[in-house]
Amino acid sequence: MTPPEKGPEPIIRLFHVHKRYGAKAALIDISIDVFENEFIFISGPSGAGKSTLLKLLYLGEPVSEGHIVVDGLNLSRISRRRIPMLRRRIGIVFQDYKLIPTKSVYENVALVLEALGTRPRLIRKTARSLLRRVGMEEKAKALPPSLSGGEQQRAAVARALAGNPKIILADEPTGSLDAEAASDIFDLLRECHERGATLLVATHDTALIRRTGGKVILLDRGRLDVTTTIPKLPA
């Protein structure tokens, strides 16, 4: 008898993950599988644990209990030497952008490529291409403090894409933006998904989730409340 074919392995797996800050439980017994090229929203009210969950995935914080495997790397057992290898596979879009204020938009993107050991000529070509892709080519020489929130977030998306990551984590990427800028950022994230990236987007913006549609992981006070699929609203 031919054995049944195995399905695809998850690119991200969380096994009974807990995260505590002292006596306070931020995440409680979270088990999730994320498959390659999924686009998943992590939603819930403020304080539900959305940002904490994303931090665990790129080792911004260690787990208190349980295991996380990201693209074959067990984060509970990973050596310091291999952490850069993990982070090269992940692009991160922060709610507060985290651009270096004294570096130009171009330099913020180029720094990521320099850290990856990219050749100077390819750095220039890649950085300019990324800024063109997010509509920021004309702002390449601008410093972040001179930009609007939407422009800074576009630059942050370009920086997140600089290493051609397999996984993109976006933490409330539209939280401080107006509706038009928020829609533009989501369009960019959808484009990344269409190019093959796996996306996890933490957001409390239910209107944007309904407009986009897709899989939603709902957290409530640190616990996994429900996993569901929201149909996209008709245009």
N, C-alpha and C positions, 0 to 999 in steps of 0.2 A: 504494500500500500504506500502510495506517495504521501509523504508528510505534508500537511497544509503549509502553504506559503506564509512566511512571517510578514506582518505589516511593517510599515516604516517605523523606525525608531524615533522617539521624540527628540527634538533638538534641545529642549529644556525640560527637566524633570525636577519636581519638588516632592520630597518624601517626608511627610509628617513634620513640617518645618515650624519651629517656634522661634520667636524673637522677643526677648525681654530687655527692658532697660531698668535695671534694679528690680523692684517688685512689680513694675508695670509691664503687662503683657501687650506688646504691639501686634504680634501675629500669633495665632493659636492653631496648631495642628493643620497646616496648609499642605495639601497634596494636589499637584496640578501637572498635567502633561501638555506641552506646547510642541506642535509639529512644524516642520520646515515650511516656510512661506505662509504661515497663518498670520492673520491680522486680528489681534485680540485687544479688546478694551478691558482695562481693569477699573472698575467703577465703585462708587460708594461715597458716603458723606465724608466731610473733613474728619480726619482722625481715624478713618477705617483701616489704615495700614497700606494704602496704595503706594506711597513713596517709599516706605520701608521695604516693601516687597521688591521694588525695582533696585533699590540699593543693594539688597542681598545678591542680586543676580550679577552685578559687576564688582562684588566684593567691596562696595563702599561701606558695608557693615558685615560683620561675621554673623552666622546663625548662632542661636543659643542652643538649639537642639534640632536634630533631623539632618537631612542631606539634600544638596542641590547639585545636579549635574547639568552643565552647560556645554553643548557641543562635544560631549565625551569627556569633559574635565570635571572631576568631583571636587567641588569647591571646599569641602571639608578637609580634603587631603592635599590640596594643591600646594606646591612649594612656592616660596617667594619668587624664585627664578622663573616660574611658569605664569605668574600673574600677568606680566606684559603680553604673553601669548593669548591669554583669555581676553584681555581688553582690546587687542587688535581685531578681534572677531565681533566686537560690540561697538555700535555708535550710540551716543547718549545725547538726547536733547533735553536740556534742563528748563524748568519753568522760568528761572531767573537768568537764563542765557549763559552765564559764566564765561562771557568773552573777556579777554584781557583788555582792559580799558585803554592802555597806553600803546597797544598794537593796532594797526589798521585791520580792516576786515580781511584783506588779502593775507596779512601776516598771521591772523588767527587761524586761518585754514591751512596755510603753508606750514605752520609749526607742527601740526599733526603729521604731515607728510615727511617733514624732516626727522621727526622722532621714529618714523618707520624706516628710515634709511633710504628714502627715495632720492634718486639723482636730481641735482638742481634743475636741469632742463625740464625733466618730467614734473617736478614740483610746480614750476611756472605754468606748464600746460594744463596740469590736472586742476590746480587751484582756480585758474581762470575759467576752465570748463564747468567746475562746480558752481562758481558764482554766477555764471551765465544761466545755468540750469535752475537756480533759485531766484533769478531776476535781480541779482545784486552786482552785476558786472560793473555798472556805472558808479557803484559805491565802494569799489575795491580799496580806494585809498583813504576812506573815511574812518575816523575813530568811533568805536561803539557808542560813547556818550552823546555823539551828535546825531544818532539814528533814532527813529521811532521804535516802539516796541515790536511792531511787526517786522521791521527791517532787521532788528537785532535777532529776532527768532529765525528769520530766513538765513542769516549768516550762521547762526548756531546749527541749523539743519545742514548747511553746506559743510561745516566743520565735522558734524557727526558722520557724514558720508565720505569723508576724505580717505579713510582707509578701506573703502569698499566693504563695509562690514556685512556679515551674514545675518546679524541680529541688530535691530534698532530698538532702544528703550526710550520712550518719550514721557517725561513726567510733567503732567499738566501743561502741555506745550502751548495751549491757547488760553491759559487761565487769566492772563493780564492783557489780552488783546480784544479789540473790538470785533464785531461779528464778521466784517469783511476780511480783516487780517487773519482771523481764526480759520475762516473757510479756506483761505489761500494756503495756510500751513497744512491743513488736513489734505488738501489736494497734493501737496508735495509729498506727504507721508504715503498717500495712496499710490503715488507714482513709484516710490521706493518699493512698495509691496509688489507692484506690477513688474518690477525689474528683478524680483526674486527674493527680497529680504523678508525675514520674519520680524513682525512688529508687535510690540506690546506697548500700549498707550494708556497711561493712567490719566483718567479725567473724571470730573463730576458733571461735565456738560452733557446732560442727557439729550438735549436738542441736536447736538452734533452727532451723537451716537445714532440717533434715529435717522438722521439724514444720510449717514454713512452706511449703517447696517453692519451686521457681522456678529461674531462671537463676543460675549460679554461675561467676564468673571466679576461677580459682585461680592464685595467685602463689607462686613458689618462688624464694627468694633473688634477688628483683628481676626475674625472668623470668616471662612468661606461660606457665604450665604447661599449662592446659587450660581450655576453656570448655564447660560442660555444663549440663544441666537435671536438677534433683533433683525427683522426684515427691513431692508432699505425702503424709505418712503419713496413713492413714485415722484418723478421729476415734475 
